[in-house]
Amino acid sequence: MNALFPPPVDTSTIKLRVLSLGAGVQSTTLALMAAHGEIGPMPDCAIFADTGWEPQAVYEHLAWLRSLNVLPFPVYIVSDGNIREGLVRGAQGERWASIPAFTRSASGTVGMIRRQCTRELKIAPIRRKVRELIGIAGKRSPNRPVVEQWIGISFDEIVRMKMSMEPWQVNRFPLIELGMTRRDCLRWLERNGYPAPPKSSCIGCPYHSDSLWRQMREEDPDAFADAVAIDRLIRTGFRNLRGEVFLHRSCLPLDEADLDTLADKGQLDLFADECDGMCGV
């Protein structure tokens, strides 16, 4: 497969190649393509940032990826706390890493809360582990790139591609280099005898589309019941928030929202502008 976009030209100073693993379709495909020698050079490791509130199927898929003879490089798991527990604390007036939940004021105005969860619970712990692995934890950062971080954004989500703001690290997007879409990833997995990975995103993520909420309700009722319980719990109590808080964009309780309308409301499109390439892949 010919690359549409070449990888960074000067890689002579790179000492560590890290794959950001969300354990979804794209990052799984990226990891397995590397294992098959179809993308190189081989990563030194992959890192999964655990928010503590992924569906059970994601944790089972991650365990498979970490099992013997699947990937030829280690997969590290890092965490900066449990997002579900943070929501509970936030609803009690404590400090929390805010999620992009929907709010409704007394006048009926609908808005979204500023999102901190991706940066605090995904990007920060990965960055800390990378600095540990490269040997610069607690030290001054190099002024040249020494780390190449692979991110599993596919060509159909190219708007999520962001360059690194750190001089010591460069971001690389191999699936975009190859012009591979999410559907191409699924086809590659099928051709090579791998099952389709589960959707990788937090159980109560407000970016869920109605179709994903429906799927959760029908296929993982325990997870859906948990999301409903948390949605009910977070209605009020957050510091500096006067309106009510909801997980669904309708600003209705999740178990009362209309999830069955055939025309999906496009909620998943919010990922394109907001999720920094760290969630859902």
PAMAR-88594 format. One record per residue: residue number from 1; residue in three letters; chain; x, y, z of N, C-alpha, C in turn. Coordinates in Angstrom, 3 decimals. Layout:
// residues N
  pos  code  unit     neast    nnorth       nup    caeast   canorth      caup     ceast    cnorth       cup
  NUM   Ala     A         X         Y         Z         X         Y         Z         X         Y         Z
...
//
This chain:
// residues 281
  pos  code  unit     neast    nnorth       nup    caeast   canorth      caup     ceast    cnorth       cup
    1   Met     A     0.853    -1.190     0.000     0.000     0.000     0.000     0.887     1.238     0.000
    2   Asn     A     0.685     2.151    -0.938     1.495     3.352    -1.055     1.056     4.401    -0.046
    3   Ala     A     2.016     5.086     0.529     1.703     6.115     1.508     1.275     7.392     0.806
    4   Leu     A     0.174     7.979     1.259    -0.260     9.275     0.743     0.568    10.399     1.351
    5   Phe     A     0.930    10.237     2.625     1.740    11.230     3.303     2.935    10.513     3.911
    6   Pro     A     4.141    10.927     3.603     5.311    10.251     4.159     5.446    10.544     5.640
    7   Pro     A     6.104     9.653     6.388     6.370     9.923     7.794     7.360    11.069     7.924
    8   Pro     A     7.565    11.600     9.153     8.530    12.678     9.324     9.869    12.353     8.687
    9   Val     A    10.444    13.321     7.982    11.642    13.070     7.186    12.850    12.773     8.067
   10   Asp     A    13.110    13.638     9.052    14.298    13.480     9.885    13.952    12.702    11.143
   11   Thr     A    14.276    11.424    11.151    14.034    10.588    12.328    15.348    10.158    12.981
   12   Ser     A    16.431    10.822    12.621    17.745    10.398    13.100    17.915    10.564    14.607
   13   Thr     A    17.153    11.483    15.205    17.302    11.709    16.643    16.280    10.942    17.477
   14   Ile     A    15.363    10.205    16.815    14.331     9.462    17.540    14.962     8.274    18.269
   15   Lys     A    14.673     8.180    19.568    15.192     7.083    20.383    14.093     6.149    20.882
   16   Leu     A    12.842     6.579    20.782    11.734     5.787    21.305    10.517     5.997    20.427
   17   Arg     A     9.901     4.894    20.017     8.643     4.957    19.259     7.538     4.328    20.100
   18   Val     A     6.498     5.126    20.344     5.411     4.736    21.246     4.094     4.794    20.496
   19   Leu     A     3.280     3.748    20.650     1.957     3.709    20.039     0.924     4.000    21.116
   20   Ser     A     0.118     5.049    20.922    -0.978     5.346    21.855    -2.127     4.397    21.559
   21   Leu     A    -2.377     3.491    22.489    -3.340     2.419    22.266    -4.635     2.702    23.005
   22   Gly     A    -5.717     2.958    22.243    -7.029     3.102    22.850    -7.790     1.800    22.896
   23   Ala     A    -7.267     0.769    22.178    -7.872    -0.564    22.093    -9.169    -0.561    21.306
   24   Gly     A    -9.383     0.454    20.489   -10.505     0.466    19.565   -10.069    -0.041    18.200
   25   Val     A   -10.877     0.213    17.192   -10.617    -0.319    15.855    -9.296     0.190    15.286
   26   Gln     A    -9.107     1.515    15.275    -7.956     2.070    14.573    -6.633     1.749    15.261
   27   Ser     A    -6.539     1.972    16.573    -5.258     1.725    17.227    -4.934     0.237    17.277
   28   Thr     A    -5.965    -0.607    17.370    -5.730    -2.054    17.304    -5.170    -2.446    15.946
   29   Thr     A    -5.775    -1.919    14.881    -5.284    -2.202    13.537    -3.850    -1.728    13.376
   30   Leu     A    -3.570    -0.525    13.864    -2.222     0.030    13.772    -1.213    -0.865    14.480
   31   Ala     A    -1.564    -1.325    15.683    -0.652    -2.187    16.439    -0.418    -3.516    15.723
   32   Leu     A    -1.491    -4.100    15.193    -1.351    -5.397    14.530    -0.653    -5.272    13.185
   33   Met     A    -0.878    -4.174    12.462    -0.148    -3.960    11.211     1.349    -3.829    11.480
   34   Ala     A     1.699    -3.160    12.586     3.108    -3.071    12.966     3.651    -4.462    13.280
   35   Ala     A     2.839    -5.259    13.990     3.265    -6.621    14.331     3.481    -7.464    13.085
   36   His     A     2.691    -7.207    12.037     2.824    -7.932    10.770     3.941    -7.366     9.899
   37   Gly     A     4.588    -6.309    10.336     5.651    -5.697     9.540     5.156    -4.827     8.406
   38   Glu     A     3.880    -4.449     8.417     3.320    -3.635     7.337     3.494    -2.140     7.588
   39   Ile     A     3.837    -1.761     8.811     4.170    -0.383     9.159     5.422    -0.428    10.025
   40   Gly     A     6.362     0.438     9.736     7.584     0.429    10.514     8.158     1.821    10.668
   41   Pro     A     9.253     1.904    11.406     9.915     0.855    12.178     9.022     0.345    13.313
   42   Met     A     9.354    -0.809    13.830     8.549    -1.410    14.886     8.504    -0.507    16.114
   43   Pro     A     7.325    -0.248    16.671     7.257     0.529    17.915     7.996    -0.183    19.044
   44   Asp     A     8.503     0.588    19.962     9.152     0.012    21.132     8.124    -0.450    22.159
   45   Cys     A     6.968     0.175    22.147     5.930    -0.195    23.104     4.628     0.482    22.700
   46   Ala     A     3.556     0.091    23.373     2.266     0.779    23.282     1.859     1.162    24.694
   47   Ile     A     1.049     2.219    24.801     0.587     2.677    26.118    -0.918     2.874    26.064
   48   Phe     A    -1.604     2.266    27.026    -3.052     2.399    27.171    -3.334     3.216    28.418
   49   Ala     A    -4.036     4.342    28.274    -4.418     5.164    29.417    -5.809     4.737    29.877
   50   Asp     A    -5.875     4.215    31.081    -7.109     3.643    31.621    -7.851     4.682    32.460
   51   Thr     A    -9.043     5.078    32.016    -9.872     6.008    32.784   -10.690     5.290    33.853
   52   Gly     A   -10.655     3.960    33.845   -11.384     3.189    34.833   -12.856     2.980    34.528
   53   Trp     A   -13.332     3.496    33.369   -14.769     3.396    33.074   -14.992     2.978    31.628
   54   Glu     A   -14.129     2.125    31.118   -14.312     1.558    29.788   -15.267     0.367    29.877
   55   Pro     A   -15.944     0.033    28.790   -16.769    -1.185    28.793   -15.915    -2.421    29.067
   56   Gln     A   -16.521    -3.433    29.660   -15.799    -4.652    29.975   -15.195    -5.278    28.728
   57   Ala     A   -15.871    -5.148    27.587   -15.356    -5.721    26.341   -14.022    -5.096    25.950
   58   Val     A   -13.827    -3.825    26.269   -12.557    -3.159    25.960   -11.438    -3.740    26.819
   59   Tyr     A   -11.720    -3.953    28.104   -10.693    -4.529    28.978   -10.359    -5.969    28.556
   60   Glu     A   -11.349    -6.703    28.109   -11.084    -8.066    27.635   -10.257    -8.038    26.355
   61   His     A   -10.560    -7.099    25.460    -9.792    -6.963    24.226    -8.358    -6.534    24.531
   62   Leu     A    -8.196    -5.624    25.472    -6.860    -5.188    25.870    -6.057    -6.344    26.443
   63   Ala     A    -6.706    -7.178    27.250    -6.016    -8.344    27.816    -5.543    -9.278    26.715
   64   Trp     A    -6.350    -9.441    25.667    -5.936   -10.272    24.531    -4.729    -9.666    23.825
   65   Leu     A    -4.759    -8.351    23.592    -3.632    -7.698    22.929    -2.342    -7.872    23.724
   66   Arg     A    -2.449    -7.930    25.045    -1.276    -8.051    25.907    -0.846    -9.499    26.116
   67   Ser     A    -1.633   -10.448    25.609    -1.307   -11.862    25.813    -0.149   -12.284    24.913
   68   Leu     A     0.370   -13.458    25.185     1.547   -13.948    24.455     1.269   -14.099    22.963
   69   Asn     A     2.274   -13.786    22.163     2.268   -14.029    20.715     1.251   -13.203    19.943
   70   Val     A     0.778   -12.085    20.510    -0.105   -11.187    19.757     0.681    -9.984    19.256
   71   Leu     A     1.320    -9.261    20.150     2.144    -8.116    19.770     3.592    -8.374    20.178
   72   Pro     A     4.543    -7.982    19.349     5.954    -8.228    19.670     6.574    -7.123    20.522
   73   Phe     A     5.755    -6.252    21.072     6.256    -5.175    21.933     5.330    -5.068    23.140
   74   Pro     A     5.821    -4.556    24.256     5.009    -4.502    25.488     3.913    -3.443    25.393
   75   Val     A     2.841    -3.681    26.151     1.750    -2.716    26.287     1.693    -2.308    27.752
   76   Tyr     A     1.975    -1.041    28.019     1.905    -0.509    29.379     0.518     0.088    29.630
   77   Ile     A     0.035    -0.067    30.854    -1.238     0.542    31.263    -0.937     1.623    32.293
   78   Val     A    -1.430     2.824    32.032    -1.215     3.940    32.944    -2.568     4.520    33.340
   79   Ser     A    -2.588     5.229    34.462    -3.850     5.816    34.913    -3.585     7.018    35.795
   80   Asp     A    -4.447     8.021    35.687    -4.405     9.168    36.594    -5.720     9.291    37.344
   81   Gly     A    -6.365     8.167    37.600    -7.602     8.192    38.361    -8.773     7.601    37.602
   82   Asn     A    -9.882     7.462    38.296   -11.095     6.850    37.764   -12.105     7.946    37.442
   83   Ile     A   -12.482     8.052    36.173   -13.355     9.144    35.753   -14.742     9.036    36.380
   84   Arg     A   -15.211     7.817    36.589   -16.526     7.636    37.210   -16.507     8.152    38.649
   85   Glu     A   -15.459     7.777    39.399   -15.343     8.249    40.775   -15.192     9.766    40.813
   86   Gly     A   -14.509    10.328    39.806   -14.365    11.769    39.730   -15.698    12.473    39.540
   87   Leu     A   -16.573    11.882    38.728   -17.903    12.448    38.533   -18.697    12.442    39.841
   88   Val     A   -18.584    11.362    40.578   -19.290    11.275    41.858   -18.781    12.362    42.803
   89   Arg     A   -17.468    12.537    42.864   -16.904    13.580    43.728   -17.332    14.970    43.266
   90   Gly     A   -17.328    15.166    41.943   -17.714    16.463    41.403   -19.131    16.826    41.764
   91   Ala     A   -20.026    15.848    41.735   -21.427    16.091    42.082   -21.604    16.400    43.567
   92   Gln     A   -20.553    16.147    44.338   -20.579    16.469    45.765   -19.817    17.752    46.061
   93   Gly     A   -19.475    18.481    44.998   -18.822    19.771    45.161   -17.321    19.746    45.204
   94   Glu     A   -16.706    18.571    44.983   -15.250    18.477    45.006   -14.674    18.753    43.625
   95   Arg     A   -13.348    18.894    43.574   -12.663    19.123    42.318   -12.766    17.881    41.443
   96   Trp     A   -12.928    18.048    40.100   -13.062    16.907    39.196   -12.507    17.290    37.838
   97   Ala     A   -12.115    16.271    37.054   -11.695    16.478    35.662   -12.957    16.478    34.818
   98   Ser     A   -13.429    17.644    34.448   -14.757    17.761    33.844   -14.849    17.052    32.496
   99   Ile     A   -16.012    16.461    32.265   -16.318    15.825    30.995   -17.201    16.776    30.188
  100   Pro     A   -17.314    16.587    28.873   -18.106    17.509    28.052   -19.601    17.233    28.153
  101   Ala     A   -20.101    17.216    29.382   -21.524    16.961    29.604   -22.349    18.166    29.162
  102   Phe     A   -23.629    17.940    29.002   -24.548    18.999    28.569   -25.203    19.634    29.785
  103   Thr     A   -25.436    20.936    29.695   -26.071    21.657    30.789   -27.307    22.384    30.278
  104   Arg     A   -28.264    22.523    31.166   -29.472    23.287    30.852   -29.737    24.258    31.982
  105   Ser     A   -29.785    25.547    31.636   -30.020    26.573    32.644   -31.506    26.657    32.966
  106   Ala     A   -31.829    27.459    33.966   -33.222    27.636    34.365   -34.042    28.248    33.237
  107   Ser     A   -33.389    29.021    32.361   -34.094    29.639    31.232   -34.258    28.678    30.056
  108   Gly     A   -33.665    27.463    30.163   -33.776    26.474    29.105   -32.619    26.463    28.135
  109   Thr     A   -31.628    27.340    28.323   -30.460    27.379    27.440   -29.597    26.136    27.633
  110   Val     A   -29.200    25.515    26.510   -28.385    24.293    26.549   -26.939    24.638    26.178
  111   Gly     A   -26.006    24.113    26.927   -24.591    24.310    26.635   -23.805    23.055    26.961
  112   Met     A   -22.484    23.141    26.840   -21.604    22.021    27.179   -20.547    22.490    28.163
  113   Ile     A   -20.166    21.591    29.057   -19.122    21.875    30.034   -17.760    21.738    29.358
  114   Arg     A   -16.813    22.544    29.800   -15.451    22.448    29.287   -14.884    21.060    29.578
  115   Arg     A   -14.221    20.500    28.591   -13.691    19.138    28.724   -12.258    19.158    29.229
  116   Gln     A   -12.010    18.469    30.332   -10.672    18.305    30.887   -10.245    16.839    30.924
  117   Cys     A   -11.210    15.934    30.738   -10.945    14.509    30.971    -9.882    13.943    30.037
  118   Thr     A    -9.922    14.293    28.754    -8.946    13.732    27.819    -7.535    14.146    28.192
  119   Arg     A    -7.358    15.429    28.472    -6.009    15.910    28.795    -5.518    15.342    30.120
  120   Glu     A    -6.373    15.311    31.133    -5.921    14.890    32.460    -5.830    13.379    32.619
  121   Leu     A    -6.740    12.639    31.972    -6.801    11.197    32.201    -6.271    10.362    31.033
  122   Lys     A    -6.015    10.989    29.904    -5.443    10.271    28.762    -4.055    10.814    28.416
  123   Ile     A    -4.000    12.094    28.050    -2.751    12.663    27.549    -1.682    12.745    28.642
  124   Ala     A    -2.047    13.265    29.818    -1.055    13.469    30.875    -0.391    12.172    31.347
  125   Pro     A    -1.145    11.100    31.642    -0.454     9.880    32.096     0.388     9.233    31.011
  126   Ile     A    -0.058     9.329    29.747     0.775     8.797    28.659     2.068     9.595    28.562
  127   Arg     A     1.941    10.911    28.608     3.125    11.775    28.527     4.098    11.469    29.652
  128   Arg     A     3.587    11.277    30.870     4.459    10.982    32.003     5.197     9.658    31.810
  129   Lys     A     4.484     8.639    31.299     5.119     7.342    31.067     6.166     7.439    29.968
  130   Val     A     5.864     8.199    28.928     6.822     8.365    27.836     8.097     9.022    28.354
  131   Arg     A     7.972    10.058    29.163     9.149    10.733    29.712     9.949     9.794    30.619
  132   Glu     A     9.237     8.921    31.336     9.938     7.926    32.156    10.725     6.955    31.276
  133   Leu     A    10.085     6.466    30.220    10.722     5.478    29.355    11.944     6.045    28.625
  134   Ile     A    11.866     7.321    28.246    12.980     7.922    27.503    14.057     8.459    28.435
  135   Gly     A    13.767     8.464    29.759    14.774     8.864    30.732    14.866    10.353    30.984
  136   Ile     A    13.760    11.087    30.751    13.809    12.528    30.995    12.788    12.953    32.062
  137   Ala     A    12.256    12.015    32.820    11.337    12.359    33.903    12.066    13.212    34.922
  138   Gly     A    11.500    14.368    35.252    12.126    15.255    36.215    13.328    16.004    35.693
  139   Lys     A    13.582    15.906    34.399    14.728    16.574    33.799    14.264    17.594    32.759
  140   Arg     A    15.181    18.435    32.340    14.874    19.391    31.293    14.655    18.640    29.976
  141   Ser     A    13.632    19.059    29.241    13.292    18.378    27.988    14.318    18.696    26.907
  142   Pro     A    14.662    17.708    26.077    15.538    17.988    24.930    14.881    18.976    23.973
  143   Asn     A    15.704    19.702    23.230    15.175    20.653    22.256    15.102    20.069    20.854
  144   Arg     A    15.177    18.762    20.782    15.066    18.051    19.503    14.158    16.850    19.725
  145   Pro     A    13.522    16.326    18.675    12.614    15.179    18.855    13.369    13.896    19.176
  146   Val     A    13.022    13.288    20.307    13.619    12.008    20.682    12.552    10.917    20.779
  147   Val     A    11.263    11.316    20.711    10.156    10.368    20.792     9.244    10.557    19.592
  148   Glu     A     8.861     9.444    18.987     7.847     9.451    17.928     6.617     8.740    18.473
  149   Gln     A     5.514     9.472    18.569     4.284     8.910    19.124     3.315     8.603    17.991
  150   Trp     A     2.933     7.330    17.873     1.983     6.911    16.849     0.567     7.039    17.394
  151   Ile     A    -0.298     7.670    16.609    -1.688     7.866    17.007    -2.594     7.281    15.929
  152   Gly     A    -3.577     6.477    16.357    -4.402     5.713    15.426    -5.605     6.465    14.890
  153   Ile     A    -5.391     7.645    14.353    -6.478     8.360    13.680    -6.498     7.923    12.225
  154   Ser     A    -7.677     7.603    11.732    -7.802     7.148    10.347    -8.104     8.315     9.412
  155   Phe     A    -8.017     8.052     8.103    -8.099     9.106     7.101    -9.450     9.822     7.129
  156   Asp     A   -10.516     9.108     7.481   -11.836     9.736     7.531   -11.997    10.649     8.739
  157   Glu     A   -11.030    10.641     9.651   -11.068    11.520    10.811    -9.859    12.453    10.818
  158   Ile     A    -9.410    12.827     9.639    -8.169    13.590     9.508    -8.225    14.918    10.256
  159   Val     A    -9.435    15.457    10.476    -9.548    16.732    11.189    -9.116    16.606    12.645
  160   Arg     A    -9.017    15.394    13.152    -8.580    15.187    14.535    -7.060    15.190    14.656
  161   Met     A    -6.362    15.203    13.535    -4.904    15.134    13.547    -4.329    16.436    14.090
  162   Lys     A    -3.501    16.344    15.100    -2.858    17.507    15.695    -1.372    17.231    15.861
  163   Met     A    -0.570    18.223    15.579     0.867    18.090    15.741     1.239    18.226    17.222
  164   Ser     A     2.359    17.658    17.590     2.827    17.755    18.973     3.265    19.186    19.276
  165   Met     A     2.963    19.627    20.479     3.397    20.947    20.931     4.720    20.864    21.691
  166   Glu     A     5.254    19.648    21.810     6.500    19.441    22.550     7.664    19.295    21.576
  167   Pro     A     8.745    20.048    21.742     9.877    19.932    20.816    10.575    18.583    20.878
  168   Trp     A    10.400    17.865    22.005    11.079    16.583    22.167    10.274    15.409    21.613
  169   Gln     A     9.087    15.689    21.079     8.216    14.615    20.598     7.559    15.010    19.281
  170   Val     A     7.449    14.044    18.375     6.697    14.258    17.133     5.559    13.246    17.093
  171   Asn     A     4.412    13.687    16.624     3.280    12.787    16.425     3.304    12.238    15.014
  172   Arg     A     2.988    10.968    14.907     2.918    10.323    13.587     1.563     9.635    13.465
  173   Phe     A     1.000     9.687    12.261    -0.324     9.138    11.992    -0.239     8.154    10.823
  174   Pro     A     0.230     6.930    11.090     0.476     5.976    10.005    -0.763     5.629     9.180
  175   Leu     A    -1.937     5.564     9.798    -3.137     5.221     9.031    -3.466     6.329     8.039
  176   Ile     A    -3.227     7.570     8.417    -3.446     8.673     7.488    -2.393     8.653     6.391
  177   Glu     A    -1.163     8.307     6.750    -0.119     8.167     5.730    -0.548     7.182     4.646
  178   Leu     A    -1.247     6.118     5.060    -1.661     5.069     4.135    -3.042     5.329     3.533
  179   Gly     A    -3.686     6.408     3.939    -5.020     6.703     3.418    -6.067     5.713     3.878
  180   Met     A    -5.874     5.103     5.038    -6.787     4.084     5.523    -7.909     4.690     6.361
  181   Thr     A    -9.149     4.356     6.032   -10.305     4.770     6.804   -10.615     3.729     7.881
  182   Arg     A   -11.573     4.054     8.723   -11.992     3.084     9.738   -12.516     1.809     9.072
  183   Arg     A   -13.235     1.962     7.968   -13.742     0.790     7.254   -12.598    -0.035     6.686
  184   Asp     A   -11.557     0.636     6.194   -10.369    -0.086     5.717    -9.739    -0.882     6.851
  185   Cys     A    -9.734    -0.301     8.040    -9.166    -1.001     9.198    -9.966    -2.268     9.493
  186   Leu     A   -11.285    -2.154     9.472   -12.129    -3.322     9.720   -11.897    -4.395     8.656
  187   Arg     A   -11.719    -3.979     7.408   -11.451    -4.943     6.339   -10.107    -5.614     6.532
  188   Trp     A    -9.100    -4.856     6.960    -7.778    -5.434     7.202    -7.864    -6.470     8.322
  189   Leu     A    -8.560    -6.136     9.402    -8.708    -7.074    10.511    -9.402    -8.353    10.056
  190   Glu     A   -10.455    -8.204     9.247   -11.186    -9.373     8.761   -10.309   -10.230     7.854
  191   Arg     A    -9.559    -9.593     6.951    -8.682   -10.348     6.040    -7.647   -11.158     6.800
  192   Asn     A    -7.219   -10.637     7.934    -6.160   -11.291     8.696    -6.694   -12.146     9.840
  193   Gly     A    -8.005   -12.361     9.850    -8.599   -13.291    10.807    -8.788   -12.760    12.203
  194   Tyr     A    -8.826   -11.427    12.347    -9.029   -10.836    13.664   -10.477   -10.376    13.819
  195   Pro     A   -11.028   -10.485    15.024   -12.387    -9.981    15.248   -12.395    -8.457    15.302
  196   Ala     A   -13.550    -7.864    15.059   -13.685    -6.419    15.161   -13.588    -6.003    16.628
  197   Pro     A   -12.717    -5.060    16.972   -12.601    -4.614    18.362   -13.855    -3.873    18.807
  198   Pro     A   -14.081    -3.805    20.111   -15.221    -3.028    20.623   -14.950    -1.537    20.499
  199   Lys     A   -15.983    -0.741    20.630   -15.825     0.705    20.642   -15.108     1.122    21.908
  200   Ser     A   -14.049     1.892    21.753   -13.261     2.314    22.901   -13.636     3.734    23.296
  201   Ser     A   -14.428     3.865    24.321   -14.767     5.170    24.895   -15.410     4.915    26.244
  202   Cys     A   -15.366     5.898    27.103   -15.912     5.717    28.446   -17.405     5.396    28.387
  203   Ile     A   -17.873     4.616    29.334   -19.265     4.175    29.355   -20.223     5.359    29.310
  204   Gly     A   -19.927     6.402    30.067   -20.840     7.536    30.127   -20.412     8.729    29.309
  205   Cys     A   -19.640     8.519    28.240   -19.145     9.650    27.448   -20.305    10.401    26.787
  206   Pro     A   -20.417    11.711    26.989   -21.499    12.472    26.365   -21.411    12.535    24.839
  207   Tyr     A   -20.265    12.161    24.272   -20.129    12.166    22.816   -20.803    10.969    22.149
  208   His     A   -21.320    10.026    22.921   -21.972     8.863    22.319   -23.121     9.294    21.406
  209   Ser     A   -23.203     8.647    20.270   -24.358     8.826    19.395   -25.535     8.037    19.958
  210   Asp     A   -26.722     8.344    19.475   -27.898     7.589    19.920   -27.769     6.111    19.561
  211   Ser     A   -27.158     5.828    18.409   -27.009     4.424    18.015   -26.089     3.686    18.983
  212   Leu     A   -25.054     4.369    19.489   -24.163     3.717    20.443   -24.854     3.542    21.789
  213   Trp     A   -25.636     4.567    22.208   -26.408     4.402    23.438   -27.377     3.230    23.311
  214   Arg     A   -28.037     3.107    22.140   -28.966     1.986    21.925   -28.241     0.653    21.999
  215   Gln     A   -27.087     0.605    21.337   -26.312    -0.637    21.341   -25.926    -1.027    22.764
  216   Met     A   -25.501    -0.045    23.550   -25.144    -0.324    24.931   -26.360    -0.828    25.710
  217   Arg     A   -27.495    -0.172    25.519   -28.716    -0.560    26.230   -29.111    -1.995    25.906
  218   Glu     A   -28.919    -2.403    24.640   -29.363    -3.723    24.204   -28.323    -4.810    24.435
  219   Glu     A   -27.034    -4.476    24.287   -25.993    -5.499    24.337   -25.199    -5.511    25.637
  220   Asp     A   -25.216    -4.403    26.366   -24.474    -4.327    27.625   -25.343    -3.598    28.648
  221   Pro     A   -26.452    -4.228    29.053   -27.414    -3.546    29.931   -26.827    -3.115    31.268
  222   Asp     A   -25.844    -3.848    31.774   -25.231    -3.453    33.039   -24.506    -2.122    32.888
  223   Ala     A   -23.773    -1.960    31.791   -23.071    -0.698    31.543   -24.063     0.436    31.343
  224   Phe     A   -25.148     0.165    30.615   -26.142     1.203    30.385   -26.806     1.607    31.701
  225   Ala     A   -27.102     0.637    32.534   -27.705     0.934    33.832   -26.758     1.779    34.686
  226   Asp     A   -25.466     1.509    34.589   -24.478     2.291    35.315   -24.463     3.731    34.800
  227   Ala     A   -24.503     3.899    33.466   -24.533     5.242    32.892   -25.791     5.993    33.327
  228   Val     A   -26.915     5.309    33.354   -28.172     5.922    33.795   -28.051     6.379    35.252
  229   Ala     A   -27.450     5.543    36.091   -27.306     5.882    37.507   -26.399     7.094    37.695
  230   Ile     A   -25.290     7.126    36.961   -24.379     8.259    37.070   -25.025     9.524    36.510
  231   Asp     A   -25.741     9.384    35.392   -26.444    10.529    34.814   -27.409    11.127    35.824
  232   Arg     A   -28.105    10.292    36.557   -29.062    10.767    37.552   -28.335    11.443    38.724
  233   Leu     A   -27.161    10.921    39.054   -26.414    11.421    40.205   -25.811    12.806    39.961
  234   Ile     A   -25.427    13.084    38.719   -24.665    14.304    38.432   -25.539    15.512    38.104
  235   Arg     A   -26.821    15.436    38.322   -27.710    16.510    37.880   -27.319    17.873    38.459
  236   Thr     A   -26.994    17.923    39.731   -26.611    19.171    40.379   -25.474    18.899    41.351
  237   Gly     A   -24.915    19.980    41.899   -23.907    19.848    42.946   -22.512    20.279    42.535
  238   Phe     A   -22.275    20.493    41.254   -20.938    20.862    40.786   -20.643    22.329    41.110
  239   Arg     A   -19.423    22.566    41.525   -19.005    23.926    41.823   -19.037    24.788    40.558
  240   Asn     A   -19.497    26.000    40.707   -19.513    27.001    39.632   -20.427    26.625    38.467
  241   Leu     A   -21.319    25.672    38.668   -22.305    25.307    37.654   -23.698    25.522    38.226
  242   Arg     A   -24.447    26.392    37.591   -25.781    26.689    38.102   -26.858    25.814    37.457
  243   Gly     A   -26.625    25.380    36.217   -27.628    24.587    35.524   -27.558    23.116    35.892
  244   Glu     A   -28.496    22.368    35.355   -28.502    20.913    35.539   -27.565    20.264    34.523
  245   Val     A   -27.032    19.108    34.880   -26.027    18.421    34.068   -26.594    17.101    33.573
  246   Phe     A   -26.333    16.791    32.278   -26.860    15.580    31.653   -25.788    14.936    30.774
  247   Leu     A   -25.882    13.627    30.609   -25.003    12.914    29.687   -25.521    12.950    28.248
  248   His     A   -26.835    13.117    28.065   -27.419    13.115    26.720   -27.708    14.536    26.264
  249   Arg     A   -27.474    14.799    24.995   -27.585    16.152    24.462   -29.010    16.704    24.505
  250   Ser     A   -30.006    15.855    24.686   -31.385    16.321    24.800   -31.637    17.016    26.131
  251   Cys     A   -30.678    16.882    27.069   -30.847    17.393    28.438   -32.079    16.784    29.087
  252   Leu     A   -32.254    15.493    28.813   -33.234    14.671    29.500   -32.485    13.559    30.216
  253   Pro     A   -33.047    13.000    31.283   -32.422    11.828    31.896   -32.166    10.757    30.830
  254   Leu     A   -31.045    10.093    30.934   -30.639     9.146    29.897   -31.691     8.074    29.649
  255   Asp     A   -32.352     7.607    30.702   -33.353     6.560    30.514   -34.689     7.108    30.014
  256   Glu     A   -34.779     8.430    29.839   -35.978     9.033    29.275   -35.727     9.627    27.887
  257   Ala     A   -34.468     9.752    27.490   -34.136    10.341    26.194   -34.584     9.419    25.063
  258   Asp     A   -34.962    10.005    23.937   -35.389     9.239    22.769   -34.150     8.711    22.045
  259   Leu     A   -33.846     7.456    22.268   -32.691     6.821    21.633   -33.097     5.966    20.447
  260   Asp     A   -34.383     5.890    20.172   -34.883     4.932    19.182   -35.294     5.558    17.863
  261   Thr     A   -35.160     6.869    17.710   -35.462     7.505    16.437   -34.496     6.990    15.383
  262   Leu     A   -35.016     6.621    14.229   -34.170     6.013    13.200   -33.088     6.964    12.726
  263   Ala     A   -33.414     8.245    12.618   -32.421     9.218    12.159   -31.534     9.599    13.331
  264   Asp     A   -30.308     9.074    13.349   -29.390     9.401    14.412   -29.080    10.895    14.364
  265   Lys     A   -28.939    11.507    15.527   -28.768    12.953    15.600   -27.329    13.400    15.392
  266   Gly     A   -26.466    12.488    15.030   -25.102    12.880    14.691   -24.221    13.231    15.876
  267   Gln     A   -24.571    12.739    17.065   -23.828    13.131    18.243   -22.373    12.705    18.171
  268   Leu     A   -22.100    11.590    17.518   -20.731    11.101    17.449   -19.824    12.069    16.717
  269   Asp     A   -20.372    12.926    15.839   -19.560    13.885    15.117   -18.807    14.823    16.047
  270   Leu     A   -19.262    14.953    17.285   -18.573    15.806    18.235   -17.149    15.330    18.470
  271   Phe     A   -16.865    14.043    18.293   -15.521    13.531    18.466   -14.538    14.250    17.554
  272   Ala     A   -14.975    14.609    16.345   -14.066    15.148    15.352   -13.388    16.425    15.831
  273   Asp     A   -14.121    17.293    16.505   -13.573    18.568    16.908   -12.968    18.555    18.290
  274   Glu     A   -13.347    17.585    19.131   -13.049    17.739    20.536   -12.144    16.696    21.157
  275   Cys     A   -11.959    15.544    20.542   -11.380    14.476    21.348    -9.883    14.240    21.170
  276   Asp     A    -9.157    15.129    20.472    -7.708    15.124    20.446    -7.062    13.810    19.996
  277   Gly     A    -7.841    12.947    19.362    -7.254    11.712    18.862    -6.890    10.713    19.925
  278   Met     A    -7.369    10.867    21.137    -7.000     9.953    22.219    -8.167     9.064    22.633
  279   Cys     A    -9.364     9.376    22.246   -10.530     8.580    22.625   -11.161     7.958    21.382
  280   Gly     A   -11.775     6.827    21.587   -12.556     6.231    20.499   -11.748     5.547    19.431
  281   Val     A   -10.421     5.432    19.587    -9.598     4.766    18.586    -8.943     3.511    19.167
//
